[in-house]
């Protein structure tokens, strides 16, 4: 045969998947959580999300046009996702200028400094979130009371998250069993009637997004199920060993960024392993580190740090757990 077949560089994806289709499927999956955040935090949720998205798209455009001078990618949806996820990881009262700085760090440092989409080793939105947390710890840990709780108690403008209540209480020698009476019921946490970052409050809404992405085959079950299962098992062991010091596994699953991290952050195709075995190891590592930080570290939350730490191990995981070559015998 004289015909030459030109094949582009890896990765090669079969089917009619395109970057744009995948990205906009993820955006659709994020809409239920966005709707819940608007329901509980009102226009502040809209403000934070719009500013984060607009800033992320703007900075990607500017950096590509004047620094990288490559093909524009702002229409592929990846910058929009970074903006939405950054908004989902901050309080609804965060000042505008901080949101803009967070978007600049997420896009400029977390993504474009490595060459753009597909080349960044760390999740860009988490890079922005952790930068804001370290740089502005006070503003990043002041949690507005949602509008329904505010109607019941107009003086309670802000309040601690369930994780912060437990962390501070245990530090002061209080029993977990007593502290749990100070946090919202688990059913409220499941549907979103609790304090926290915009996109992490409703496990129910996030699960809807998970089901949608699984149906669309945008992600597989390996990372979310393994991460949630590891957190459940590890926290159950600690709770069984000392229930007065360690919270039960349901509490850990429903609080903080566990559901958001497991479904939307850890599953990022660029920063997660290629093979199914690699995904399981990656997700298990995130779950273990999360519970270690929550129970033994300085911060009440550990999901963001855990994902970024395991992002750094992805090249090593990919090296030792490679997908089987096409045609290779099992």
N, C-alpha and C positions, 0 to 999 in steps of 0.2 A: 504494500500500500504506500502511495506517495503522499497521502494527506498527513499533515502534521497537526496534532491536537495540542493547542496551547492551554495549559492549566494554570490558574492563578495560584498564588501562595496560600497556604493553610491559614485559618481553619476552613475546612470544607463542610458545608451543611447541606444535607439532602432535603428535598421537598421544596415548597414554595415560600419558605421562611425568608424574610429579608430583615435587615436591621430595623428599618422603619416599622415593619409590621410587628416585630417583637416589642419594640419600645412603646408603640401606641397601645399594644395589648396590656402592657404593664401599667400604663397611664390609666386605662379603663379599670384595671383591677384596683387601682388606688382610689377611685372615686367614692366607693362606700365609706372608707375611712375619712375621706375629706368631708363628705356629707355629714357624718357624725360629729366631726370637729366643729363644723359650722353650726350644727344644731345646739351644741353645748357651749361654744365660745363666741358665737355670733359673728359680727363683722370683723372682729380681731383675727379670726381664723382666715377669713378671706384676705385681709390686709397682709398678713405674714406670708401666706402662700403666693399671692400675686407678686409681691416684692421679691421673694426668693426666686421665683421662676423667671421673672423679667430680668433680674440681675444676673442669673446664671446664663441665660440666653445672650444677654448683652456682652458679658465678659468673654464668652466663647467666641462670639462674632469678632470682637475687637482683637483678641489674641490671635485668632486665625488670620485676620486681615492684615495686621501690622507686624506681628512677630513671626508666626509660623509661615504665613503667606501660602497656605495650602488651600485645598478644596473646602468650601464652607459646609459644615455639618449641622448647623443649627436647626435644620428641618427634620433631622432623623429622629427627634424626640428624646435623645439621651440627655441633653441639657435641661429639658423640661422635667424629666424624672429626677435629675440631681436637685433641681430647685424644689420640687414637691417633697422629696425625702428630707432635704435640709429643713424645710418648714415643719415637717412632721416630727423633727427631732429637737425643736425649741419651744419655749413657752409662748403662749399667745400674746403676751404683753412685751415681747422683746422689741427694743427700739429699732427703728428703720435702719439707722446707720450700721448697727451690729449685724442685721440680716444681710445687708449689702456686703459687708466685710466677710461674713461667713461664705457667701456665694463666690466672692473673689478667690478666697482660699480654696474652696471646693473645686472650682473650675481651673483657676490659674495654677495652683500647687498640686492638688489631688489628681487632676486629669491632664491638662494641656502641657504641663512641664515634662510629662513623660511621652508626649507626642500625640495625645488625643485618645479617642475611643479605641479600646482594644489593646492599649499599651500601658495603661495605668495599673500598678500592682495593688493599690489600695482603693477602697470604695470612696469616691470623691465626696459624697454627702457626709460620710462619717469623718473624713478628714476635716471638713468645715465645721462639723458639730464639735469635735474634740478640741479644735483650735479655739472656738468660742468658749467652751467650758473651761479650758485652762486660762484663757486670757480674761474672761469676764465671768468668774465663778458666781458672783452674787446675782447678776442679772439672769444667768442661766439656771439658777436654782430658786427663783421666786415664781411660784406657781399660782396663777390667778384662779380664783374660785369660779366654777362654771355658773352660768346665769341662773340656773334653777336653784343651786345651793345658795346663791347670793340673794335670791328672793326670800328664801327661808331665814337667812341671817345676813342682813345688809351690812353689818360691821365686818364680816369675814371676807375682805376683799381678796386676800391671798391665804394660802394654806399649804401645809406640807403634804407631800405625796405619801402613799402607804409605805413605800420603801424607806423614805426618810424618817417616818414615825418609828418604824421598827429599828432602824439603824441607831437612831439617837436614844431610843428607849433601852435597847440592849446594852448600849454603851454606858448608860446610867444605872445598870443593874436591874432593870425591870424585866419581868417575865414576858415572853412572847405571847403566851395565852392571855395575859392581861392587855397587852398592847393591841391585839387583834380586835378588841372591842372598840378601839379608837379609829379604826379604818372602815371604809364602806363595806357593805356586804358583798360577797363574791359575785352575786348576780348583778349588782350595780357595776362592779368592775368589768364583768363580761360584756355588758352593753355600752359602757363608756361613761357612766355617771361617777367619775372620780377625777382626781387631779393628775396632772402630768403634761408631757409634751403633746402637741396637737394630734399627731397621728398614731400615738401609742395607746390611747385610752380605751378603745373599743376592740376587744378580742373578736367579737361577733363580726364586725365590719371587716376586719383583717382576714378572717376565715373565709368570708365571701370572696374576697380578692384571691385568696389561695385556691379556692375551688375553681374559680374562673381561669386562673393561669394553668392549673393542672388540666382542665378540660381543653384548653387551647394548646397544650403541650409546650408552653413557654418555659416551664420549669418541670423538674421531676420531684418526686416525694422525698428523695434521699436526704437533702439538707434540712428542710423544715421538720420532718418527722424525727430524724436523728437528733437534731439540736434540742427539740422540745422533749424528746424521750430521755436524753441524757440529763437535762436540767431536772426533769421530774424524778428520775431515779436517784441522782446524786443528792438532791434536796430532801428526798424521802429518807435516805439513809441517815443524813444528819439530823433530821427531825425525829427519827426513831431513836437515835442515840441520845438526844437531849432536846425534848420538845419545849423546854422552857427557854432555850437559847436560840434554836433554829426554827424558822417558819416551815409550814407544811408545803408540799410541792405545788398544790393548787394556787397558793398565794404567789409563789414565784412565777408560775406560768402566766397569771393574769395581771401582774404588776410590771411597771416599767416598760422597757422596750423589747421584751422577750419575743412577743408575737410579731411585732414590726420587724425586728432583726431577723427572726427565723424565716419569715415569709418574703420580705422585700430586700433586705440588706445583705444577708449571707448568701442569697441565691444569685447575686449579681454574676452573670456569665463570665465577665472579664476577670474578676478577682476571686473566683472559686475554682476548684479542681476540675479537670476534664473527665476523669473516670468516675464511675459510681462508687468504687471502693474508696477512692480519694475523697469524694464528697462526704462519705460517712465518717472518715477519720477527721476531716476538716470540721464538720458540724459537731462531732463529739468533743473536739478540742474547744470549740466555742462554748459549748454547754458547761464543760468543766471549769473553764476560766471564769465564766460569768458567775457561777455559784461561789467560787473561791473569792472573787473580788467582793461580791455582795456580803459574804459572811465574815471574811477575814481582812478585807482591804479597807482603805480609807473612805472610798466612795460607796454610797448606798446602791448605786447601779454599776453594772460592769459589762453590759452587752456591747456597747460601742468599742470599748478597749479590747474586748475578747475577739470581736470580728477583725479588727485591724491587726491584732497580733497574729491571728491565724492566716490573714491575707499574706503576711510576710512568709509564711511557711508553704504557700501554694506552689511555688516553683520546685521546692524539695519534694512535696507530695506528688506533683506531676512527674517528677523524675523516676520515682520508685513505684508509682501506680499509674502506668500508662494504659490508655485504652488499647484493646486488641486491634492489631492491624487487620485491614479488610482481607478476608480469605484465610486468616490464621486459625488453626485448629484450637479448640478450647482445651 
